[in-house]
């Protein structure tokens, strides 16, 4: 039998894999350029953007490329600007950024091949000559010098100036090293039970009651332990707040900003005899993950978005407050490029409101665990200091800050006790 080309049925199209490969690589650059343009124009987060349906098929590849761009954004942008005789339009600039990042940080495709693919993408915009010239010169320059690692050539200027005033130069270098690092895939061993179905090594651990391991992502996500809820994907720094929580027993515990439920699980593990526990979050979308985590582990305590359900008195309240995310920049490098004094003050305002709510719903001799994944004093030590100045019926039992390192994220926690009305 013949196919409609008139050739024998066993005829194979010439070079189908090569054509498919080129098409896929063009899609990657187009999607990556569009993502960069969208994030920088609209200020949305990388996580929210990658959750969109149009990025689903290429999510893993795009995630790696985009994380690399925001880690090296300062050097990538500077290299492109050096060889631009004119300021390119936003879409072309984003294509140059995505292409140069891929050429310099991803080994699966040769740098010159990346340039060729970028030129093909640019042909539809009829500026492929400009893209070709800028990219080839930028790639050649960065191949000779390498991507920089000095704080001055890596960190956004606003944060660089701020951190240079708050930290020593050596500390700033360590923060930069952490920023450029690729986080290990870490998980918490629930109830201190080590997995048996895959190989792992011990990760940085704050509290031996909450041990962490690290392994290949595929091994963990496909494991029986993960699917049955015996391990939880999490960074070790997330355990700081529960580690500092008092070694007492409590009847009523509220996790005020609980989604997706990781700290709720640790609280329930630390206080298994708690009578009334509510995991609250104002985001129904994020809270569906909390409910799913509870259901997987057969936890009967409610996960709710109903504020009326928490209008009562509690013995322990965890306030894991939304923040600037400057402590988790290894996983969210785009957060550093959104950082501004105005955004910082807005976050601090929300944190203050959450502390006010918690203080008014706390029983005497009860505790507030105030936690952030920020390393900014305004959100951490100063927030606590300001709260204590206006709430004389509270005292700070202890507080601790964990700066980001290549082994873990950053975190802050303060333990506040209500000593009288």
C-alpha positions as CSV (number, residue, x, y, z in Angstrom):
1,X,0.0,0.0,0.0
2,X,1.2,3.5,-0.7
3,X,0.7,6.6,1.4
4,X,-0.6,9.8,-0.2
5,X,2.9,10.9,-1.1
6,X,3.1,8.1,-3.6
7,X,6.0,6.5,-1.8
8,X,6.2,3.1,-0.2
9,X,4.4,2.7,3.2
10,X,7.7,2.4,5.1
11,X,9.0,5.8,3.9
12,X,10.0,8.1,6.6
13,X,10.0,11.9,6.4
14,X,13.4,13.4,6.2
15,X,14.8,14.8,9.5
16,X,11.4,14.9,11.5
17,X,13.2,14.9,14.9
18,X,15.3,17.9,13.8
19,X,12.3,19.9,12.7
20,X,10.4,19.1,15.9
21,X,13.4,20.0,18.0
22,X,13.7,23.4,16.3
23,X,10.0,24.1,16.8
24,X,10.2,23.2,20.5
25,X,13.2,25.4,21.1
26,X,11.5,28.3,19.3
27,X,8.5,27.7,21.6
28,X,10.7,27.8,24.7
29,X,12.3,31.1,23.7
30,X,8.9,32.7,22.7
31,X,7.3,31.6,26.0
32,X,10.3,32.6,28.1
33,X,10.5,36.1,26.4
34,X,6.7,36.6,26.9
35,X,7.0,35.6,30.5
36,X,9.9,38.0,31.2
37,X,8.1,40.8,29.5
38,X,4.9,40.1,31.4
39,X,6.6,39.9,34.8
40,X,8.6,43.1,34.3
41,X,5.7,45.0,32.9
42,X,2.9,43.9,35.2
43,X,4.8,43.0,38.4
44,X,3.3,39.5,38.7
45,X,5.2,36.8,40.4
46,X,7.1,34.0,38.6
47,X,5.1,31.4,40.4
48,X,1.8,32.8,39.5
49,X,2.8,33.2,35.9
50,X,4.1,29.6,35.5
51,X,0.8,28.3,36.9
52,X,-1.0,29.6,33.8
53,X,-2.3,26.9,31.4
54,X,-0.3,28.2,28.4
55,X,3.0,27.4,30.2
56,X,1.9,24.0,31.4
57,X,3.7,21.7,28.9
58,X,7.0,23.5,29.1
59,X,6.8,24.5,32.7
60,X,9.9,22.7,34.0
61,X,12.2,24.0,31.2
62,X,10.8,27.5,31.5
63,X,11.1,27.5,35.2
64,X,14.8,26.7,35.1
65,X,15.4,29.3,32.4
66,X,13.4,32.1,34.1
67,X,15.0,31.4,37.5
68,X,18.4,31.6,35.9
69,X,17.5,34.9,34.3
70,X,16.4,36.6,37.5
71,X,19.5,35.4,39.3
72,X,21.7,36.8,36.6
73,X,19.5,39.7,35.4
74,X,21.9,42.5,36.2
75,X,24.7,40.9,34.1
76,X,22.4,39.7,31.3
77,X,20.8,43.2,30.9
78,X,24.1,45.0,31.1
79,X,25.7,42.7,28.4
80,X,22.7,43.3,26.0
81,X,22.8,47.1,26.6
82,X,26.5,47.2,25.8
83,X,25.9,46.1,22.2
84,X,22.5,47.8,21.5
85,X,23.0,50.8,19.3
86,X,19.4,51.7,20.0
87,X,16.9,50.8,22.7
88,X,14.9,47.8,21.5
89,X,11.2,47.5,22.0
90,X,10.1,45.5,25.1
91,X,9.3,42.3,23.2
92,X,12.7,42.2,21.4
93,X,14.6,43.1,24.6
94,X,12.8,40.2,26.4
95,X,13.8,37.8,23.6
96,X,17.4,38.9,23.9
97,X,17.3,38.4,27.7
98,X,15.8,34.9,27.4
99,X,18.2,33.9,24.6
100,X,21.3,35.2,26.3
101,X,20.3,33.5,29.6
102,X,19.7,30.2,27.8
103,X,23.0,30.4,26.0
104,X,25.0,31.2,29.2
105,X,23.3,28.9,31.8
106,X,21.9,25.8,30.0
107,X,24.1,23.0,28.8
108,X,21.5,21.0,26.8
109,X,21.8,23.4,23.8
110,X,25.0,25.0,22.5
111,X,25.2,28.8,22.7
112,X,25.5,29.3,18.9
113,X,22.4,27.1,18.5
114,X,20.5,29.3,20.9
115,X,21.4,32.3,18.8
116,X,20.2,30.6,15.6
117,X,16.9,29.7,17.2
118,X,16.5,33.3,18.5
119,X,17.1,34.6,15.0
120,X,14.4,32.3,13.6
121,X,12.0,33.7,16.3
122,X,13.0,37.3,15.4
123,X,12.4,36.8,11.7
124,X,8.6,37.1,12.3
125,X,9.3,40.5,13.8
126,X,11.6,41.4,10.9
127,X,14.4,42.4,13.3
128,X,16.5,39.2,13.1
129,X,19.6,41.1,11.9
130,X,19.6,43.2,15.0
131,X,19.0,40.2,17.3
132,X,21.7,38.2,15.6
133,X,24.3,40.9,15.9
134,X,23.6,41.8,19.6
135,X,23.4,38.2,20.8
136,X,26.5,36.9,19.1
137,X,28.6,39.8,20.6
138,X,27.0,39.4,24.0
139,X,27.5,35.6,24.1
140,X,31.2,36.0,23.0
141,X,31.8,38.6,25.7
142,X,30.2,36.6,28.5
143,X,31.9,33.4,27.4
144,X,35.2,35.1,27.9
145,X,34.4,36.8,31.3
146,X,31.9,34.4,32.7
147,X,28.8,35.5,34.6
148,X,29.8,37.7,37.6
149,X,29.4,36.7,41.2
150,X,30.3,39.9,43.0
151,X,27.4,41.5,45.0
152,X,27.8,44.8,43.0
153,X,27.2,43.0,39.7
154,X,24.5,40.6,40.9
155,X,22.1,42.3,43.4
156,X,19.5,44.9,42.4
157,X,20.9,48.4,43.3
158,X,18.2,49.2,45.9
159,X,18.7,46.1,47.9
160,X,22.5,46.2,47.4
161,X,22.7,49.6,48.9
162,X,20.4,48.6,51.8
163,X,22.2,45.4,52.6
164,X,25.6,47.0,52.5
165,X,24.4,49.3,55.3
166,X,22.9,46.4,57.3
167,X,25.5,43.6,56.8
168,X,29.2,43.3,56.5
169,X,30.8,42.8,53.1
170,X,31.4,39.2,53.9
171,X,27.7,38.7,54.9
172,X,26.6,40.4,51.7
173,X,28.9,38.1,49.7
174,X,27.3,35.1,51.5
175,X,23.8,36.4,50.6
176,X,24.9,36.7,47.0
177,X,26.3,33.2,47.0
178,X,23.0,31.9,48.3
179,X,21.1,33.9,45.7
180,X,23.0,32.4,42.9
181,X,22.9,28.9,44.2
182,X,20.4,26.2,43.1
183,X,18.4,24.9,46.1
184,X,18.5,21.2,46.9
185,X,15.2,19.4,46.6
186,X,14.4,19.1,50.3
187,X,11.6,17.4,52.2
188,X,10.5,17.0,55.8
189,X,10.2,13.5,57.3
190,X,6.9,13.6,59.0
191,X,6.8,12.0,62.5
192,X,10.6,11.5,62.1
193,X,10.0,8.5,59.8
194,X,12.7,8.1,57.2
195,X,11.7,7.1,53.7
196,X,12.6,3.6,52.5
197,X,11.6,3.6,48.8
198,X,14.4,6.0,47.5
199,X,17.9,7.1,48.4
200,X,18.3,10.4,50.2
201,X,20.8,12.3,52.3
202,X,20.3,14.3,55.4
203,X,19.7,18.0,54.8
204,X,20.2,21.1,57.1
205,X,17.9,20.6,60.1
206,X,17.1,23.2,62.8
207,X,15.2,20.8,65.2
208,X,15.8,17.0,65.4
209,X,12.1,16.6,66.0
210,X,11.6,17.9,62.4
211,X,14.4,16.2,60.4
212,X,14.9,17.1,56.7
213,X,16.3,15.1,53.8
214,X,17.3,15.9,50.2
215,X,17.0,13.7,47.1
216,X,16.3,13.9,43.4
217,X,12.9,15.5,42.8
218,X,11.6,12.7,40.6
219,X,12.5,10.1,43.2
220,X,10.6,12.0,45.9
221,X,7.6,13.0,43.9
222,X,7.1,9.4,42.6
223,X,7.6,7.8,46.0
224,X,5.0,5.9,48.0
225,X,5.9,8.1,51.0
226,X,5.1,11.3,49.2
227,X,1.9,10.0,47.7
228,X,0.7,8.7,51.1
229,X,1.6,11.9,53.0
230,X,4.5,10.6,55.0
231,X,6.9,13.3,53.7
232,X,6.2,17.0,52.9
233,X,8.1,19.1,50.3
234,X,9.6,22.0,52.3
235,X,12.7,24.0,53.0
236,X,14.3,23.5,56.4
237,X,14.0,27.2,57.3
238,X,10.2,26.7,57.4
239,X,10.6,24.8,60.7
240,X,12.0,27.7,62.6
241,X,8.7,29.0,64.0
242,X,7.5,25.6,65.3
243,X,11.0,24.9,66.7
244,X,10.7,28.1,68.8
245,X,7.2,27.4,69.9
246,X,6.8,26.7,73.6
247,X,7.0,23.1,74.9
248,X,3.6,23.3,76.6
249,X,0.2,21.8,75.9
250,X,-2.6,23.9,74.3
251,X,-6.3,23.4,73.9
252,X,-6.9,25.9,71.1
253,X,-4.5,26.7,68.3
254,X,-5.0,28.9,65.3
255,X,-2.8,29.1,62.2
256,X,-3.8,32.5,60.9
257,X,-2.1,32.4,57.4
258,X,-1.9,28.7,56.9
259,X,-2.0,27.9,53.2
260,X,-0.7,25.5,51.8
261,X,-0.6,24.0,55.3
262,X,3.1,23.0,55.8
263,X,3.4,24.8,59.2
264,X,0.0,23.5,60.3
265,X,1.2,20.0,59.8
266,X,4.2,20.7,62.0
267,X,2.1,22.3,64.7
268,X,-0.2,19.3,64.8
269,X,2.8,17.0,65.0
270,X,4.2,19.0,67.9
271,X,0.9,19.3,69.7
272,X,-1.0,16.0,68.9
273,X,-3.4,16.4,71.8
274,X,-4.7,19.9,70.8
275,X,-8.5,19.9,71.1
276,X,-9.4,22.7,68.7
277,X,-7.2,23.6,65.8
278,X,-8.1,25.7,62.8
279,X,-6.0,26.4,59.7
280,X,-7.3,29.7,58.3
281,X,-6.3,31.5,55.1
282,X,-8.2,34.2,53.2
283,X,-7.3,32.7,49.8
284,X,-9.7,29.9,48.8
285,X,-7.5,28.9,45.9
286,X,-4.4,28.4,48.0
287,X,-6.4,26.9,50.9
288,X,-7.6,24.0,48.6
289,X,-4.0,22.8,48.9
290,X,-4.3,22.9,52.7
291,X,-7.5,20.9,52.6
292,X,-5.9,18.4,50.3
293,X,-2.9,18.0,52.6
294,X,-5.2,17.5,55.6
295,X,-7.3,14.9,53.7
296,X,-4.2,13.0,52.6
297,X,-3.1,12.6,56.2
298,X,-6.6,12.0,57.5
299,X,-6.6,15.2,59.6
300,X,-10.1,16.1,60.8
301,X,-9.3,19.7,62.0
302,X,-10.9,22.3,59.7
303,X,-9.2,24.3,57.0
304,X,-11.4,27.3,56.4
305,X,-11.6,30.8,54.8
306,X,-14.5,31.8,57.0
307,X,-13.4,34.6,59.3
308,X,-16.4,34.0,61.6
309,X,-14.9,30.6,62.5
310,X,-11.8,32.2,64.1
311,X,-13.6,35.0,66.0
312,X,-12.8,33.5,69.4
313,X,-10.0,33.3,72.0
314,X,-7.0,31.1,71.3
315,X,-4.1,29.8,73.4
316,X,-1.5,29.8,70.5
317,X,-1.7,31.7,67.3
318,X,0.8,31.3,64.4
319,X,1.0,34.5,62.3
320,X,3.1,33.4,59.3
321,X,2.7,36.8,57.7
322,X,2.9,37.7,54.0
323,X,6.2,39.6,53.4
324,X,8.7,40.8,50.9
325,X,10.1,37.2,50.4
326,X,13.8,38.5,50.7
327,X,14.6,35.4,52.7
328,X,13.5,32.9,50.0
329,X,15.3,34.5,47.0
330,X,16.9,31.2,46.1
331,X,13.5,29.9,45.0
332,X,11.9,33.3,44.1
333,X,14.7,35.5,42.6
334,X,12.2,37.6,40.9
335,X,11.1,38.9,44.3
336,X,14.4,40.9,44.7
337,X,13.6,42.7,41.4
338,X,10.2,43.7,42.7
339,X,11.6,45.0,46.0
340,X,10.9,48.7,46.8
341,X,10.6,50.8,49.9
342,X,6.9,51.3,49.2
343,X,6.2,47.6,48.8
344,X,8.1,46.9,52.0
345,X,6.0,49.4,53.9
346,X,2.8,48.0,52.5
347,X,3.8,44.5,53.6
348,X,4.7,45.8,57.1
349,X,1.3,47.5,57.3
350,X,-0.4,44.1,56.6
351,X,1.8,42.4,59.2
352,X,0.8,45.0,61.8
353,X,-2.9,44.4,61.1
354,X,-2.4,40.6,61.5
355,X,-0.6,41.1,64.8
356,X,-3.4,43.4,66.0
357,X,-6.0,40.7,65.2
358,X,-4.0,38.0,66.9
359,X,-3.4,40.1,70.0
360,X,-7.1,40.8,70.4
361,X,-8.0,37.1,70.0
362,X,-5.4,35.7,72.3
363,X,-6.0,34.3,75.8
364,X,-4.0,35.6,78.8
365,X,-0.8,33.6,79.1
366,X,-1.2,32.6,75.4
367,X,1.4,33.0,72.7
368,X,1.8,34.5,69.3
369,X,4.3,32.9,66.9
370,X,5.2,35.7,64.5
371,X,7.0,34.4,61.4
372,X,8.2,35.7,58.1
373,X,10.4,34.5,55.2
374,X,11.9,38.0,55.1
375,X,15.3,39.3,56.4
376,X,14.2,42.9,56.5
377,X,14.3,44.6,59.9
378,X,11.1,46.6,59.1
379,X,9.2,43.3,58.8
380,X,11.0,41.5,61.6
381,X,12.8,43.0,64.6
382,X,11.4,46.5,64.1
383,X,7.9,45.1,63.6
384,X,8.1,43.3,67.0
385,X,9.7,46.3,68.7
386,X,6.9,48.6,67.4
387,X,4.2,46.1,68.5
388,X,5.6,45.9,72.1
389,X,5.7,49.7,72.4
390,X,2.0,49.8,72.0
391,X,1.1,46.6,73.7
392,X,2.4,46.7,77.2
393,X,0.5,43.5,78.1
394,X,2.9,41.5,75.8
395,X,6.5,40.4,76.2
396,X,8.9,38.9,73.7
397,X,10.1,35.5,75.0
398,X,12.6,35.0,72.2
399,X,13.3,35.8,68.6
400,X,15.7,34.4,66.0
401,X,16.7,35.2,62.4
402,X,18.1,32.7,60.0
403,X,19.9,34.3,57.0
404,X,19.7,32.6,53.7
405,X,22.6,30.2,52.8
406,X,23.2,27.7,50.1
407,X,21.8,25.0,52.4
408,X,18.6,26.7,53.4
409,X,16.3,29.7,53.0
410,X,16.0,32.7,55.4
411,X,13.4,33.1,58.1
412,X,12.5,35.1,61.2
413,X,10.4,34.2,64.2
414,X,9.5,36.0,67.4
415,X,7.6,34.4,70.3
416,X,5.3,36.8,72.1
417,X,3.4,36.1,75.3
418,X,0.3,37.9,76.6
419,X,0.9,38.5,80.3
420,X,-2.2,40.4,81.2
421,X,-5.3,42.2,79.8
